[in-house]
């Protein structure tokens, strides 16, 4: 995966059984990622290498907004 992982965005997994499922990235810890299911909000850990970015217009817009907020916060804090 070449694109940076962004907490708050939706991802698929390489090995998921139901291809329509989407998971929300909650946290990154080295080579592991904490994901949450969108309906039940259950949490589970996976390898970051198993993540597939969802490139829908909605998710790309969400990613751009999150990254902009992070950049703005960095400017304020520095």
C-alpha positions in Angstrom: 0.0 0.0 0.0 1.6 3.3 -1.1 -0.9 5.8 0.2 -0.6 6.8 3.8 -3.0 5.2 6.3 -5.4 7.7 7.8 -7.3 7.0 11.1 -11.0 7.7 10.6 -11.1 6.4 7.0 -12.7 3.3 5.6 -10.7 0.2 4.5 -11.3 -3.3 3.1 -9.1 -6.3 4.1 -7.3 -8.6 1.7 -8.8 -11.6 3.4 -12.3 -10.5 4.3 -15.1 -12.9 3.3 -17.8 -10.4 2.5 -16.4 -7.9 -0.1 -18.9 -5.2 0.7 -17.8 -4.9 4.4 -15.9 -1.7 5.3 -13.9 -1.1 8.4 -12.9 2.2 10.1 -9.2 2.6 10.9 -9.0 3.6 14.6 -5.3 3.4 15.4 -1.9 2.4 14.0 0.8 0.7 16.1 3.8 -0.1 14.0 2.8 -2.7 11.5 -0.6 -3.4 13.2 -3.8 -1.5 12.7 -6.8 -1.3 15.0 -10.1 -1.5 13.0 -13.7 -1.1 14.0 -16.7 -2.6 12.3 -19.1 0.1 11.0 -22.3 -1.5 12.3 -21.4 -3.0 15.7 -18.2 -1.0 16.4 -16.3 -4.1 17.4 -12.6 -3.6 17.5 -9.9 -6.0 16.2 -6.2 -5.9 15.2 -4.8 -6.7 11.7 -1.5 -6.3 9.9 -1.3 -3.0 8.1 -0.2 -4.9 5.0 -3.8 -6.5 4.9 -5.5 -3.1 4.4 -6.9 -2.0 1.1 -7.8 1.7 0.7 -11.3 2.3 -0.5 -11.1 4.9 -3.3 -14.7 6.1 -3.4 -15.2 9.9 -3.8 -16.7 9.9 -0.3 -13.7 8.2 1.3 -11.1 10.3 -0.6 -12.9 13.5 0.5 -13.0 12.3 4.1 -9.3 11.5 3.9 -8.5 14.9 2.5 -10.5 16.6 5.3 -8.8 14.6 8.0 -5.4 15.3 6.7 -6.2 19.0 6.4 -7.4 19.1 10.0 -4.2 17.4 11.1 -2.1 19.9 9.2 -4.0 22.8 10.6 -3.6 21.4 14.2 0.1 21.0 13.6 0.4 24.6 12.6 -1.4 25.8 15.7 0.6 23.5 18.0 4.0 24.6 16.6 
